């Protein structure tokens, strides 16, 4: 923990202290359930659900446990429900990068933060449910939906905000960037799992433990389907990254260029509020935007000094070559179109097709400005890197000529927000 930034330590400390304060304040409301086996059953179910979580980028996970959480919140008093869910969270088993993680091999501060976060979110959402559900007795589906929706929103807001705040400070990335990468999936997960949690509670109310177990099966199937999707998406990205590394081995002068361009392009796309699917295509295109250079002779590619007219004409072919290489790969088909046009200019004086204005996809303009910015701010065989402020000024000056005005403005805004990992 000594290596953690001060802000991260502060976030962890405040979260833990807030959980302790909530525990002390609400401990007087604790109503011990006489059926200890009921408590053990649902804690075990929650541990299983949390242990079957699916990893997203940047250490965030989604799982079927929220359906079980909603069920527990509906069946138990608030303080009891929060204690049960915090206990389940602390004893869950997580698998990441081929290794199992649990309470005994996870740093204490991580466990303390996660359990405290879960306790606070669970307690707040459980209290909200009890306040809003005024019908008492057996659970009524029509009357439960609004209280459950409110409780789910409160849990989501608290849990995801604290996690995103911690990770953004830990990785020194923008809050919104982390939110866009991960919380969208979390929201979708919660929207699906909340109604299923209501069904689990009603199943227990009417059929007991057997009813819960029967309805738990479809939850596991939903989890399996989502895992297959995420595994496929991860394999796509790993394939693209491998191709990018292969290209950099051919042109070591530009080592790290594609990765940086990808980072910049994604940040710009997020600033422009593009959809997640379009951002994925931009990420793929950025990592592979120079793949066409494998068709360019090494002598031309690595030449120091000015290129001849003929050599420059060869270099200008790389967007077309790259597009042709990738166009028949299904998940890269849209990326290939972006790659083909990433050297077009807004005024129509670019290449290979001389397109202008709205004739060029906005994704290609995003890649173009990200590529240009990275090229300007890093050393090349024929010149030294420009200062970031100078590169920023050039981008602003060329808006409406070389670069799409909105895209250039988005790059400048992301720079001003400190979302690019560049030194001024």
PyMOL commands that set and color helices and strands:
alter all, ss='L'
color gray80, all
select helices_A, chain A and resi 6-29+36-51+57-59+65-75+78-90+108-132+141-171+175-250+252-254+257-271+276-288+291-295+298-301+309-315+318-326+330-340+357-359+362-376+388-398+405-416
alter helices_A, ss='H'
color red, helices_A
select strands_A, chain A and resi 54-55+61-62+94-96+99-101
alter strands_A, ss='S'
color yellow, strands_A
deselect
rebuild
show_as cartoon
